[in-house]
C-alpha cells in the first residue's frame, strides 16, 4: 500500500499546493490513500473568520516574502475534501489536521475537535510560549539543555491532558532548528520515555516524518533512538508522512521509511479511519 499521511495544501498558511492538484499528483504516483493534515496553530495565528485574522509574518527560507497568519478555513476545508472524494473515487481521501499545540491553547483545540468529523489528528509542537523555533526566538537566552528539555516538557504537559489525537508528529522537531547540533539522546531519554509511555497507554502513536531528508538531517525524524525506545516500550502505532507543502515533497521517502521500520523490528504501519488505526504489514 502506498500512502502519505502528512500533507499540506492551500488551506495551510505556508503552502500554495492546491488540494485538487495534490490528488491528481497522488493518483499519477499510484497512491492508494492520502490524508490531508493542514495546519492549525492557535496562539500565534487567528482563525480564518477572525475580523483581525489577516495578519502577516515575514517569510522564512523558501517561503514568499509575506506569509498570512491564519488557520484553516474549516467549512471550506471539509467541503472541498467531500467534493474531491466524490470526484476521485479511485483514491481513498482521509480528512485530518495537524494541531500545533501548546499548553495554553488546549481548550481551543478541544472545541475544534468536538465540532468536526476527523479521521486523523497529528499533534505537533511548533512553538512554545508562542515563540518560534525556526526564528530562534524560543532558543534565544536558553542553553541547549534548557531549550531541549523545555520543548519536551511542553509535549509531556500537553498529552497528560489532551487525548483527542492520533499520533505525535515529528517528535524531535527541535533538532531541525538546533544551531548547536544534536543534543545527546541519553540526556533526554528519561523525559522522552515518559512521553512515549503515555502515548502507548492512551492507545496513540507516533509518526515518522520523511522531511528529515530534505532538511538534511543525519537521522530519521524521530531519530532511530526514539523509534527503538518506542518499540521496546511496546509501541505499535506508526504512520508515515512526507510533510509535503509542494509537489516535489509528496510521497517522498515513504518506501525507504517502511524499510527502516522493518529493519528496526516493526511489523506494521498504520492508516486511520474515524480516529481508529488500521494496521498494514510492512
N, C-alpha and C positions, 0 to 999 in steps of 0.2 A: 504494500500500500504506500502511495506517495501522497504526503500531506504536509501542509505548512500551518503551524498553529501560533504564529505571531506575525500578524500582517497589518500594516498601517496604510491608510488611504487618504483621500482629500478631506475626510472627516477628522483627521488628526492635524493639529496646527503646524506640524513640522513635515508635512507631506503634501504633495500635489498629485499623487498617483491615483487616478480615477478608479473608483471601485469596480466599475464595469470593465475597465482595461485590465485590472488585476485578474478578474475572472477569465477574460479572453486569454490572457497570457498563461494562466494556470491550466486551462484546457489544452492549449497548444503544447504545454510541457507534459501533458498526460497526467496531471494531478487528479487524484481520486476525491480529495476532500480539502477544504480550506476553511480557516476560521479567521474572521476579521476581529482585530483586537485594538481598536482605535483608542487614543489617549484620553483619559480624564485625569487632570491634575489639580484637584482643589487645593487651595492655599495660595498658589501662585497664579492661578487662572480663574477667570469668572466663567459662568455658564453662558452658553450660546445666546440665551434670551435676556441676559442682564443688560439693562439700558446703558451701563457703563462698560460693557463687555469688550468693546473694541479697543483694547489696549495693545500696545506693541512692545516687543523687545528687540534688541539688536541681534541679528542672525549670527549663528555660530559657524564653525567650519563646514563648508558645503551647503549652507543654507542661504536663502535670499537675505538681502541686507536688512530687511524689516520683517519680523515674524509676528503674526497675531497671537495674542494670549487669550484663547477661548477654548472651552471644552467642546466635545462632540455635540452636534445638533441632534439630540436623541430622537425626536419624532421622525425626522428625515432619514436618519441612520437606519432605523428598523424598517421603515417604509421601503428604502432602497434595497435592503437585503431581501425582503419578501419579493420585490419586483424581480430581482436577479435570480432568485430561486425558481421562480416560475418561468423565466426566460431561458435559463440554462440548466435544465434538469439533468444534464449529463455529468454534473459535478455536485457533490454534497457541499452545501454552504452553511456554516455554523455562525451564530451571532455571539460574539464575545466582546470584551473590552479589557483594556489594561488600566487598572486602578493604580495611579501613582500616589500611594497613601502615605500620610503622616499621622501621628497620634492625634493631633488636634483637628484632623479632618475626618475621623472615623464616622461620625454621625452623618455627615453629608453623603458618604458612600453607602451607608446602610439605607438611607432614604432612596438613593438612586437604585440600588439593587432591588429593593422591595417594589419598585414601581414598574420595572420592565422584565420581560422574559429573557433570560440568558441561558446559553449553552455552556459558557466557559468564561471564567474571570482569571486574568493574570494579576496577582498582587505584586506590585513593584514598589520600590522606594527610590524615587528620583530626586527627592530633596529632603533635607532635614532642617527643621526650624525655618522653613521657606527659603533656605539657602541652596543654591545650585552647586552641583559637583563640578560640572564642566567649566564653570567660570572660576573655580577655586574659591568661591565665596564661603563654602562650607568648611573647606580645609584651612583657610587662612586663619592664623592665630592659634592653631592647634598643632600639636606634634603628630607624627604619623600614627603613633599608638593611639592618641586621643581621638583622631577623626575616624580611624577604622573601628575602634570599639564603640564610639558613639553611633556610627552608622548601623552596626549590627544590633545595638541596644534598641534603636528605634524599631527595627523589624520585629525583634522579640516582643517589645511592648505592644505593637500592633496586633500580632497574631495571638497574644494572650486574650485579647478582647474580641477581635473581628474574625468571624468564621465563614462568611459567605464568599469564598474564593475557591479556585480550583488548584492553582499551582503558584509557587513563588517564582517570579520572573528574575532572570539573571542575578541570582542570589548574591554573588560577589561583584556587583556592578561597580563598586567604589574603586576596584582595581583599574578599571578603564580610565579613570581620571586621577590616578595617584602618581603625581610627578616624582615621588620619592622611590618609585619602584614597587615591587610586590612585597607587602608586609608578610612576615612568616606565618604560614598556616597554623603551626603548632601554638603560636601565641593567641590565636583567635579560636582555636578548636573548641575550648570549653563553651563559649557563647554560641558558636555555630551548632554545636551538639545540642544545646538547649532548644535552639530554633527547630532543628530537624526532628527532635523528639516530639515537639508539639505538633508539627506538620503531620507526622506519621500517626500520632494518637488521634488527631482530628480527621483522619481519612483524606488528607490533602496530599499534594505532590509538589514537585519542582520541575522547572523546565530546563532544557539545555538550549541556550541561545547561540545560534551559529554565527552571529555577528562578530564573535571573537576573532574570526578570520579576517574580516575586513577592517577591524580596528587594530590589527597587528599584534594581538595578544599572543603570548607564547604558550598559553594553556587554553583549555576549553573554558566555557563560562556557564555554570560554575566550574571551578577547577576540578581536575581529576581527584584531588584530595577530598573535596567536598562530596563528589559523586561516590567515592569509595566509602566514606563515612556514612552517607545516606543508605547505601546498600547494607553495610554492616549493622546498621540500626534497624533494618527491616523495611526500608523504603522501597516501594514498587511503582508508585505513580510518577511517570515521567512523560512530559511532552517535548516535542522538538519544534523550534520555530526560528525563522530567519531574521525576525525583527525588521522585515523589509519596509522601506519607505519609498522605494523606486523599483523600476522594472529589473534592473541588474541585481537586486538583492533577492528577489523572490525565489524561494525553493533552494537557495544555495546551501551546500554542505549538509543537506539532510541525510543523504545516504552515508556519507562519511561519519556522521554522528551516530547513526544506527550501528555502524561497525565498531565505533569506540565503545558504545554502551555494551555491546555484545562481548567485547574484549574485557570489559570490567566485570562481567559476570551477570549483567542484567538479561532477563529473558524476554522482556516485552516493553513496549512504549504505549502511550495512550492517546486516544482522541476522546472527545466529550460530547454528550448529548443531554441537554436539560440538566447540566451540572453533575452528571454522573459519568465516571470514567469507563471507557471501553478499551479493553486490552487487545493489543495486536502483537503477534510473535515477531521477534527481531529476526 
